[in-house]
Amino acid sequence: MGAEKARSAEAFALERVAAAAREVQAASTSLKTHFAEEGGRQPSTLELARFAAAMQELKDARGALDLLIVGGTDRRSGAV
């Protein structure tokens, strides 16, 4: 993979992590409203599922970025 392609892959991976983090933050903020109120209602299944999906995407995105970074480091150092 050329340096330009590696940079674009890393940029894409970073954007994926950032987008996933924003979604986790939005889902978390939505859930907080239920716990901020005295006697607030339980979050809906959809809200909980949104948060769980956002967390999973963040985990997957970070894993993909880690693989890119580790793979890039291994290639540059000559390690197999």
Secondary structure, 3 states (H helix, E strand, C coil): CCHHHHHHHHHHHHHHHHHHHHHHHHHHHHHHHHHHCCCCCCCCHHHHHHHHHHHHHHHHHHHHHHHHHHHHHHHHHCCC
